[in-house]
Amino acid sequence: MFNLVLFGPPGSGKGTQATNLIEKYKLVHLSTGDLLRNEIANKTPLGLEAKKIMDAGQLVPDEVVIGIIDNCLEKMLMQMGFYLMVFHAP
């Protein structure tokens, strides 16, 4: 399995480069911005929490973003016939 993470400020070309890499290497693209918007639109518990934080003009904490990514990965694996069990240390 190959994992690639693109970091950069808004407008730096992350999306453009991601599109090029996805097409060339047939990769799966997870955009935290897209995932957040989807969770908010679907009014999930994490989406509602993220919206409240964003409406207050704050950045969504890592714990919420990681939870949203975890949910997305679980859904993807279940669609592929796999189940992922994640244990978080206390």
MOPAC internal coordinates of N, CA, C and O (Angstrom, degrees):
PM7 1SCF
backbone

  N    0.0000 0     0.00 0     0.00 0    0    0    0
  C    1.4453 1     0.00 0     0.00 0    1    0    0
  C    1.5287 1   108.25 1     0.00 0    2    1    0
  O    1.2310 1   121.05 1   -42.84 1    3    2    1
  N    1.3022 1   115.61 1   137.16 1    3    2    1
  C    1.4556 1   122.10 1  -178.76 1    5    3    2
  C    1.5198 1   108.11 1  -114.09 1    6    5    3
  O    1.2310 1   120.41 1   -53.37 1    7    6    5
  N    1.3197 1   116.83 1   126.63 1    7    6    5
  C    1.4645 1   121.96 1   177.34 1    9    7    6
  C    1.5183 1   109.35 1  -116.75 1   10    9    7
  O    1.2310 1   120.73 1   -44.54 1   11   10    9
  N    1.3035 1   116.20 1   135.46 1   11   10    9
  C    1.4534 1   122.08 1   179.18 1   13   11   10
  C    1.5186 1   107.80 1  -134.85 1   14   13   11
  O    1.2310 1   120.56 1   -49.44 1   15   14   13
  N    1.3203 1   116.53 1   130.56 1   15   14   13
  C    1.4537 1   121.69 1   179.06 1   17   15   14
  C    1.5259 1   108.04 1  -120.53 1   18   17   15
  O    1.2310 1   120.57 1   -51.53 1   19   18   17
  N    1.3257 1   116.51 1   128.47 1   19   18   17
  C    1.4614 1   121.34 1   177.59 1   21   19   18
  C    1.5224 1   108.31 1  -106.45 1   22   21   19
  O    1.2310 1   120.71 1   -54.51 1   23   22   21
  N    1.3072 1   116.24 1   125.49 1   23   22   21
  C    1.4630 1   122.29 1   178.17 1   25   23   22
  C    1.5212 1   109.11 1  -115.49 1   26   25   23
  O    1.2310 1   120.92 1   -30.83 1   27   26   25
  N    1.3063 1   115.85 1   149.17 1   27   26   25
  C    1.4532 1   119.99 1   174.92 1   29   27   26
  C    1.5138 1   110.17 1   164.33 1   30   29   27
  O    1.2310 1   120.92 1   -18.87 1   31   30   29
  N    1.3229 1   115.84 1   161.13 1   31   30   29
  C    1.4636 1   120.23 1   179.44 1   33   31   30
  C    1.5254 1   110.69 1   -71.46 1   34   33   31
  O    1.2310 1   120.38 1   -15.31 1   35   34   33
  N    1.3342 1   116.89 1   164.69 1   35   34   33
  C    1.4624 1   120.02 1   176.64 1   37   35   34
  C    1.5268 1   110.94 1   -53.97 1   38   37   35
  O    1.2310 1   121.23 1   -42.53 1   39   38   37
  N    1.3195 1   115.25 1   137.47 1   39   38   37
  C    1.4651 1   120.19 1   177.38 1   41   39   38
  C    1.5163 1   114.97 1    82.24 1   42   41   39
  O    1.2310 1   119.93 1  -173.81 1   43   42   41
  N    1.3346 1   117.75 1     6.19 1   43   42   41
  C    1.4654 1   119.93 1  -177.20 1   45   43   42
  C    1.5220 1   113.19 1   -85.31 1   46   45   43
  O    1.2310 1   120.00 1   172.98 1   47   46   45
  N    1.3391 1   117.61 1    -7.02 1   47   46   45
  C    1.4661 1   120.01 1   176.95 1   49   47   46
  C    1.5205 1   114.63 1   104.47 1   50   49   47
  O    1.2310 1   119.71 1  -168.72 1   51   50   49
  N    1.3243 1   118.15 1    11.28 1   51   50   49
  C    1.4674 1   120.95 1  -179.76 1   53   51   50
  C    1.5286 1   110.81 1   -58.63 1   54   53   51
  O    1.2310 1   120.74 1   131.94 1   55   54   53
  N    1.3203 1   116.19 1   -48.06 1   55   54   53
  C    1.4622 1   120.61 1  -178.28 1   57   55   54
  C    1.5159 1   112.09 1   -64.04 1   58   57   55
  O    1.2310 1   120.71 1   139.08 1   59   58   57
  N    1.3239 1   116.25 1   -40.92 1   59   58   57
  C    1.4644 1   120.77 1   179.05 1   61   59   58
  C    1.5194 1   110.69 1   -62.85 1   62   61   59
  O    1.2310 1   120.75 1   132.49 1   63   62   61
  N    1.3282 1   116.18 1   -47.51 1   63   62   61
  C    1.4619 1   119.79 1   179.85 1   65   63   62
  C    1.5261 1   111.46 1   -66.72 1   66   65   63
  O    1.2310 1   120.52 1   142.36 1   67   66   65
  N    1.3347 1   116.62 1   -37.64 1   67   66   65
  C    1.4639 1   120.09 1   178.35 1   69   67   66
  C    1.5270 1   109.98 1   -61.21 1   70   69   67
  O    1.2310 1   120.34 1   135.36 1   71   70   69
  N    1.3254 1   116.96 1   -44.64 1   71   70   69
  C    1.4640 1   120.74 1   179.13 1   73   71   70
  C    1.5188 1   111.00 1   -58.93 1   74   73   71
  O    1.2310 1   120.36 1   135.85 1   75   74   73
  N    1.3258 1   116.92 1   -44.15 1   75   74   73
  C    1.4656 1   120.97 1   179.40 1   77   75   74
  C    1.5322 1   111.44 1   -62.86 1   78   77   75
  O    1.2310 1   120.62 1   135.95 1   79   78   77
  N    1.3228 1   116.42 1   -44.05 1   79   78   77
  C    1.4664 1   120.99 1  -179.35 1   81   79   78
  C    1.5243 1   111.87 1   -67.37 1   82   81   79
  O    1.2310 1   120.74 1   140.23 1   83   82   81
  N    1.3311 1   116.19 1   -39.77 1   83   82   81
  C    1.4693 1   121.07 1   179.33 1   85   83   82
  C    1.5220 1   110.32 1   -60.89 1   86   85   83
  O    1.2310 1   121.15 1   132.80 1   87   86   85
  N    1.3278 1   115.41 1   -47.20 1   87   86   85
  C    1.4646 1   119.85 1  -179.12 1   89   87   86
  C    1.5234 1   111.55 1   -65.23 1   90   89   87
  O    1.2310 1   120.38 1   134.99 1   91   90   89
  N    1.3231 1   116.88 1   -45.01 1   91   90   89
  C    1.4665 1   120.33 1  -175.15 1   93   91   90
  C    1.5298 1   112.48 1   -69.65 1   94   93   91
  O    1.2310 1   120.26 1   138.29 1   95   94   93
  N    1.3412 1   117.11 1   -41.71 1   95   94   93
  C    1.4595 1   120.55 1  -173.13 1   97   95   94
  C    1.5288 1   114.07 1  -109.25 1   98   97   95
  O    1.2310 1   120.18 1  -174.47 1   99   98   97
  N    1.3479 1   117.26 1     5.53 1   99   98   97
  C    1.4687 1   122.11 1   179.17 1  101   99   98
  C    1.5296 1   111.44 1    54.75 1  102  101   99
  O    1.2310 1   120.54 1  -128.80 1  103  102  101
  N    1.3197 1   116.58 1    51.20 1  103  102  101
  C    1.4628 1   123.13 1  -178.33 1  105  103  102
  C    1.5220 1   111.02 1   -93.50 1  106  105  103
  O    1.2310 1   120.96 1   -15.85 1  107  106  105
  N    1.3179 1   115.77 1   164.15 1  107  106  105
  C    1.4567 1   122.24 1   173.34 1  109  107  106
  C    1.5215 1   106.82 1   -95.56 1  110  109  107
  O    1.2310 1   120.66 1   -46.18 1  111  110  109
  N    1.3231 1   116.35 1   133.82 1  111  110  109
  C    1.4636 1   121.60 1  -176.11 1  113  111  110
  C    1.5174 1   109.74 1  -108.93 1  114  113  111
  O    1.2310 1   120.63 1   -57.10 1  115  114  113
  N    1.3241 1   116.40 1   122.90 1  115  114  113
  C    1.4617 1   121.79 1   173.61 1  117  115  114
  C    1.5209 1   107.74 1  -114.24 1  118  117  115
  O    1.2310 1   120.74 1   -64.82 1  119  118  117
  N    1.3035 1   116.18 1   115.18 1  119  118  117
  C    1.4559 1   121.86 1   178.08 1  121  119  118
  C    1.5165 1   107.83 1  -106.37 1  122  121  119
  O    1.2310 1   120.26 1   -59.41 1  123  122  121
  N    1.3215 1   117.12 1   120.59 1  123  122  121
  C    1.4639 1   119.49 1  -179.07 1  125  123  122
  C    1.5308 1   110.86 1   -61.49 1  126  125  123
  O    1.2310 1   120.15 1   144.94 1  127  126  125
  N    1.3146 1   117.32 1   -35.06 1  127  126  125
  C    1.4651 1   120.18 1   177.59 1  129  127  126
  C    1.5217 1   111.11 1   -63.14 1  130  129  127
  O    1.2310 1   120.49 1   134.15 1  131  130  129
  N    1.3426 1   116.67 1   -45.85 1  131  130  129
  C    1.4628 1   121.04 1   178.14 1  133  131  130
  C    1.5224 1   110.80 1   -64.03 1  134  133  131
  O    1.2310 1   120.70 1   137.86 1  135  134  133
  N    1.3322 1   116.26 1   -42.14 1  135  134  133
  C    1.4638 1   120.44 1  -179.96 1  137  135  134
  C    1.5281 1   110.81 1   -63.36 1  138  137  135
  O    1.2310 1   120.45 1   137.25 1  139  138  137
  N    1.3337 1   116.75 1   -42.75 1  139  138  137
  C    1.4672 1   120.45 1   177.91 1  141  139  138
  C    1.5259 1   111.10 1   -61.71 1  142  141  139
  O    1.2310 1   120.40 1   132.94 1  143  142  141
  N    1.3200 1   116.85 1   -47.06 1  143  142  141
  C    1.4733 1   120.41 1   179.89 1  145  143  142
  C    1.5285 1   110.82 1   -61.11 1  146  145  143
  O    1.2310 1   120.24 1   140.97 1  147  146  145
  N    1.3343 1   117.14 1   -39.03 1  147  146  145
  C    1.4568 1   121.64 1   179.84 1  149  147  146
  C    1.5289 1   110.74 1   -66.61 1  150  149  147
  O    1.2310 1   120.22 1   136.16 1  151  150  149
  N    1.3312 1   117.18 1   -43.84 1  151  150  149
  C    1.4684 1   121.00 1   178.93 1  153  151  150
  C    1.5326 1   110.73 1   -63.14 1  154  153  151
  O    1.2310 1   120.59 1   139.96 1  155  154  153
  N    1.3299 1   116.47 1   -40.04 1  155  154  153
  C    1.4692 1   121.06 1   178.91 1  157  155  154
  C    1.5349 1   109.74 1   -66.35 1  158  157  155
  O    1.2310 1   120.53 1   134.68 1  159  158  157
  N    1.3236 1   116.59 1   -45.32 1  159  158  157
  C    1.4704 1   120.69 1  -179.90 1  161  159  158
  C    1.5293 1   111.58 1   -62.07 1  162  161  159
  O    1.2310 1   120.48 1   144.34 1  163  162  161
  N    1.3369 1   116.69 1   -35.66 1  163  162  161
  C    1.4656 1   121.27 1  -179.08 1  165  163  162
  C    1.5286 1   112.59 1   -86.68 1  166  165  163
  O    1.2310 1   121.00 1   179.19 1  167  166  165
  N    1.3301 1   115.69 1    -0.81 1  167  166  165
  C    1.4676 1   122.14 1   177.37 1  169  167  166
  C    1.5288 1   112.87 1    53.33 1  170  169  167
  O    1.2310 1   121.30 1  -137.16 1  171  170  169
  N    1.3419 1   115.11 1    42.84 1  171  170  169
  C    1.4557 1   119.64 1   175.69 1  173  171  170
  C    1.5311 1   108.41 1   -75.41 1  174  173  171
  O    1.2310 1   119.86 1   -17.01 1  175  174  173
  N    1.3323 1   117.88 1   162.99 1  175  174  173
  C    1.4702 1   119.04 1   177.91 1  177  175  174
  C    1.5335 1   112.71 1   -55.49 1  178  177  175
  O    1.2310 1   120.27 1   135.64 1  179  178  177
  N    1.3324 1   117.09 1   -44.36 1  179  178  177
  C    1.4682 1   119.06 1   178.79 1  181  179  178
  C    1.5212 1   111.10 1   -68.17 1  182  181  179
  O    1.2310 1   120.28 1   143.65 1  183  182  181
  N    1.3318 1   117.08 1   -36.35 1  183  182  181
  C    1.4568 1   120.52 1   178.35 1  185  183  182
  C    1.5206 1   111.80 1   -64.76 1  186  185  183
  O    1.2310 1   120.39 1   138.46 1  187  186  185
  N    1.3335 1   116.86 1   -41.54 1  187  186  185
  C    1.4649 1   120.36 1   178.13 1  189  187  186
  C    1.5287 1   111.18 1   -65.91 1  190  189  187
  O    1.2310 1   120.97 1   141.55 1  191  190  189
  N    1.3362 1   115.74 1   -38.45 1  191  190  189
  C    1.4735 1   119.13 1   177.25 1  193  191  190
  C    1.5210 1   110.41 1   -64.62 1  194  193  191
  O    1.2310 1   120.81 1   135.49 1  195  194  193
  N    1.3482 1   116.05 1   -44.51 1  195  194  193
  C    1.4649 1   120.32 1   179.77 1  197  195  194
  C    1.5304 1   110.82 1   -62.37 1  198  197  195
  O    1.2310 1   120.28 1   138.02 1  199  198  197
  N    1.3286 1   117.06 1   -41.98 1  199  198  197
  C    1.4758 1   120.88 1  -179.46 1  201  199  198
  C    1.5207 1   110.94 1   -61.88 1  202  201  199
  O    1.2310 1   120.36 1   136.59 1  203  202  201
  N    1.3213 1   116.91 1   -43.41 1  203  202  201
  C    1.4615 1   120.76 1   179.47 1  205  203  202
  C    1.5362 1   110.30 1   -59.41 1  206  205  203
  O    1.2310 1   120.84 1   137.11 1  207  206  205
  N    1.3040 1   115.99 1   -42.89 1  207  206  205
  C    1.4715 1   121.17 1  -179.48 1  209  207  206
  C    1.5254 1   110.19 1   -67.73 1  210  209  207
  O    1.2310 1   120.60 1   135.00 1  211  210  209
  N    1.3357 1   116.46 1   -45.00 1  211  210  209
  C    1.4691 1   120.74 1  -179.26 1  213  211  210
  C    1.5227 1   111.07 1   -65.38 1  214  213  211
  O    1.2310 1   120.33 1   140.18 1  215  214  213
  N    1.3407 1   116.97 1   -39.82 1  215  214  213
  C    1.4699 1   120.75 1   178.84 1  217  215  214
  C    1.5251 1   111.69 1   -63.35 1  218  217  215
  O    1.2310 1   120.68 1   154.24 1  219  218  217
  N    1.3429 1   116.31 1   -25.76 1  219  218  217
  C    1.4632 1   120.80 1   177.46 1  221  219  218
  C    1.5303 1   111.13 1   -83.86 1  222  221  219
  O    1.2310 1   120.68 1  -177.80 1  223  222  221
  N    1.3482 1   116.31 1     2.20 1  223  222  221
  C    1.4592 1   120.67 1   177.82 1  225  223  222
  C    1.5083 1   114.21 1    78.97 1  226  225  223
  O    1.2310 1   120.32 1  -161.09 1  227  226  225
  N    1.3271 1   116.99 1    18.91 1  227  226  225
  C    1.4651 1   120.92 1  -179.38 1  229  227  226
  C    1.5214 1   110.41 1  -106.64 1  230  229  227
  O    1.2310 1   121.18 1   -16.63 1  231  230  229
  N    1.3265 1   115.36 1   163.37 1  231  230  229
  C    1.4603 1   121.26 1   174.98 1  233  231  230
  C    1.5184 1   109.27 1   -79.91 1  234  233  231
  O    1.2310 1   120.99 1   -38.31 1  235  234  233
  N    1.3204 1   115.72 1   141.69 1  235  234  233
  C    1.4605 1   120.42 1   178.09 1  237  235  234
  C    1.5254 1   108.00 1   -70.23 1  238  237  235
  O    1.2310 1   119.84 1   -52.34 1  239  238  237
  N    1.3409 1   117.92 1   127.66 1  239  238  237
  C    1.4593 1   120.68 1  -176.92 1  241  239  238
  C    1.5319 1   112.36 1   -64.88 1  242  241  239
  O    1.2310 1   121.52 1   -25.88 1  243  242  241
  N    1.3258 1   114.69 1   154.12 1  243  242  241
  C    1.4603 1   121.13 1  -179.83 1  245  243  242
  C    1.5238 1   112.08 1   -53.56 1  246  245  243
  O    1.2310 1   119.99 1   141.21 1  247  246  245
  N    1.3313 1   117.62 1   -38.79 1  247  246  245
  C    1.4602 1   120.61 1  -176.82 1  249  247  246
  C    1.5265 1   111.19 1   -59.83 1  250  249  247
  O    1.2310 1   120.49 1   140.62 1  251  250  249
  N    1.3174 1   116.67 1   -39.38 1  251  250  249
  C    1.4707 1   120.89 1  -179.75 1  253  251  250
  C    1.5229 1   109.69 1   -71.24 1  254  253  251
  O    1.2310 1   120.07 1   134.44 1  255  254  253
  N    1.3246 1   117.47 1   -45.56 1  255  254  253
  C    1.4656 1   121.45 1  -179.92 1  257  255  254
  C    1.5319 1   109.85 1   -62.62 1  258  257  255
  O    1.2310 1   120.10 1   136.74 1  259  258  257
  N    1.3148 1   117.42 1   -43.26 1  259  258  257
  C    1.4710 1   120.86 1   179.09 1  261  259  258
  C    1.5253 1   110.14 1   -63.17 1  262  261  259
  O    1.2310 1   120.16 1   140.74 1  263  262  261
  N    1.3274 1   117.30 1   -39.26 1  263  262  261
  C    1.4598 1   120.50 1   176.35 1  265  263  262
  C    1.5138 1   111.95 1   -61.23 1  266  265  263
  O    1.2310 1   120.38 1   139.41 1  267  266  265
  N    1.3198 1   116.89 1   -40.59 1  267  266  265
  C    1.4620 1   121.33 1   178.81 1  269  267  266
  C    1.5255 1   110.48 1   -66.53 1  270  269  267
  O    1.2310 1   120.21 1   138.71 1  271  270  269
  N    1.3254 1   117.21 1   -41.29 1  271  270  269
  C    1.4682 1   120.83 1   177.50 1  273  271  270
  C    1.5239 1   109.96 1   -64.69 1  274  273  271
  O    1.2310 1   120.25 1   136.16 1  275  274  273
  N    1.3350 1   117.12 1   -43.84 1  275  274  273
  C    1.4721 1   120.90 1   177.44 1  277  275  274
  C    1.5256 1   110.74 1   -55.37 1  278  277  275
  O    1.2310 1   120.53 1   133.35 1  279  278  277
  N    1.3379 1   116.58 1   -46.65 1  279  278  277
  C    1.4634 1   120.72 1   179.69 1  281  279  278
  C    1.5226 1   111.39 1   -59.87 1  282  281  279
  O    1.2310 1   120.54 1   137.21 1  283  282  281
  N    1.3154 1   116.57 1   -42.79 1  283  282  281
  C    1.4593 1   121.26 1  -179.70 1  285  283  282
  C    1.5241 1   110.87 1   -64.07 1  286  285  283
  O    1.2310 1   120.47 1   134.79 1  287  286  285
  N    1.3324 1   116.70 1   -45.21 1  287  286  285
  C    1.4614 1   120.22 1  -179.60 1  289  287  286
  C    1.5217 1   111.15 1   -64.58 1  290  289  287
  O    1.2310 1   120.07 1   140.44 1  291  290  289
  N    1.3130 1   117.48 1   -39.56 1  291  290  289
  C    1.4654 1   120.63 1   177.51 1  293  291  290
  C    1.5228 1   110.81 1   -61.38 1  294  293  291
  O    1.2310 1   120.27 1   135.56 1  295  294  293
  N    1.3387 1   117.10 1   -44.44 1  295  294  293
  C    1.4609 1   120.51 1   178.89 1  297  295  294
  C    1.5203 1   111.10 1   -62.20 1  298  297  295
  O    1.2310 1   120.38 1   137.04 1  299  298  297
  N    1.3406 1   116.88 1   -42.96 1  299  298  297
  C    1.4591 1   120.88 1  -179.86 1  301  299  298
  C    1.5245 1   110.83 1   -62.58 1  302  301  299
  O    1.2310 1   120.19 1   135.47 1  303  302  301
  N    1.3265 1   117.23 1   -44.53 1  303  302  301
  C    1.4556 1   120.58 1  -178.88 1  305  303  302
  C    1.5272 1   111.49 1   -66.80 1  306  305  303
  O    1.2310 1   120.49 1   141.21 1  307  306  305
  N    1.3218 1   116.68 1   -38.79 1  307  306  305
  C    1.4603 1   119.55 1   178.77 1  309  307  306
  C    1.5311 1   110.70 1   -65.32 1  310  309  307
  O    1.2310 1   120.24 1   143.72 1  311  310  309
  N    1.3261 1   117.15 1   -36.28 1  311  310  309
  C    1.4639 1   120.53 1   177.61 1  313  311  310
  C    1.5262 1   111.00 1   -66.46 1  314  313  311
  O    1.2310 1   120.85 1   151.28 1  315  314  313
  N    1.3393 1   115.99 1   -28.72 1  315  314  313
  C    1.4638 1   120.94 1   179.48 1  317  315  314
  C    1.5323 1   111.22 1   -88.15 1  318  317  315
  O    1.2310 1   120.26 1   177.17 1  319  318  317
  N    1.3278 1   117.11 1    -2.83 1  319  318  317
  C    1.4547 1   119.52 1   179.61 1  321  319  318
  C    1.5131 1   114.01 1    92.24 1  322  321  319
  O    1.2310 1   119.92 1  -163.93 1  323  322  321
  N    1.3156 1   117.76 1    16.07 1  323  322  321
  C    1.4502 1   122.60 1   178.12 1  325  323  322
  C    1.5145 1   109.14 1  -115.12 1  326  325  323
  O    1.2310 1   120.97 1   -24.18 1  327  326  325
  N    1.3138 1   115.76 1   155.82 1  327  326  325
  C    1.4561 1   120.17 1   174.42 1  329  327  326
  C    1.5161 1   107.98 1  -124.83 1  330  329  327
  O    1.2310 1   120.45 1   -47.70 1  331  330  329
  N    1.3038 1   116.75 1   132.30 1  331  330  329
  C    1.4655 1   122.62 1  -179.15 1  333  331  330
  C    1.5198 1   108.60 1  -111.30 1  334  333  331
  O    1.2310 1   121.05 1   -53.62 1  335  334  333
  N    1.3242 1   115.60 1   126.38 1  335  334  333
  C    1.4451 1   120.39 1   176.09 1  337  335  334
  C    1.5350 1   106.99 1  -113.41 1  338  337  335
  O    1.2310 1   120.77 1   -58.91 1  339  338  337
  N    1.3185 1   116.13 1   121.09 1  339  338  337
  C    1.4577 1   121.18 1  -176.73 1  341  339  338
  C    1.5317 1   108.40 1  -112.65 1  342  341  339
  O    1.2310 1   120.85 1   -52.10 1  343  342  341
  N    1.3103 1   115.99 1   127.90 1  343  342  341
  C    1.4485 1   121.33 1   176.68 1  345  343  342
  C    1.5182 1   107.84 1  -109.27 1  346  345  343
  O    1.2310 1   120.53 1   -54.76 1  347  346  345
  N    1.3112 1   116.59 1   125.24 1  347  346  345
  C    1.4563 1   121.24 1   178.80 1  349  347  346
  C    1.5242 1   108.61 1  -101.20 1  350  349  347
  O    1.2310 1   120.57 1   -46.71 1  351  350  349
  N    1.3093 1   116.52 1   133.29 1  351  350  349
  C    1.4593 1   120.99 1   178.09 1  353  351  350
  C    1.5197 1   109.65 1   -68.11 1  354  353  351
  O    1.2310 1   120.33 1   -37.03 1  355  354  353
  N    1.3220 1   116.98 1   142.97 1  355  354  353
  C    1.4866 1   119.56 1   179.93 1  357  355  354
  C    1.5127 1   111.76 1   -68.38 1  358  357  355
  O    1.2310 1   120.10 1   180.00 1  359  358  357

